[in-house]
């Protein structure tokens, strides 16, 4: 199982109370499917690369909008995240210190 499946598994186990049964449900559901997961963490990183900081709510809105506008023939690309953030003029500029933290240490900067 990949990381996203493990997260889903934890949620299902809370309800079902059986890891084995939860794994069976996930495996049965995904036997003929794949999922590609984009997280708000990805949106924050894309914003930080453009020296911007978003709130968690803004990051969720980006994911929701891009999901709604998604074209399955084209997929969703990193550039779609950054372009949407810039076009919608989301977030605030990072300070110089925040840019250094992001570049040197990979620390995500999230606006509160």
Secondary structure, DSSP 8 states (H G I E B T S, - for coil): --HHHHHHHHHHHHHH--HHHHHHHHHHHGGG-------HHHHHHHHHHTTEE--HHHHHHHHHHHHHH--TTT---HHHHHHHHHHTT-SEE--HHHHHHHHHH-------
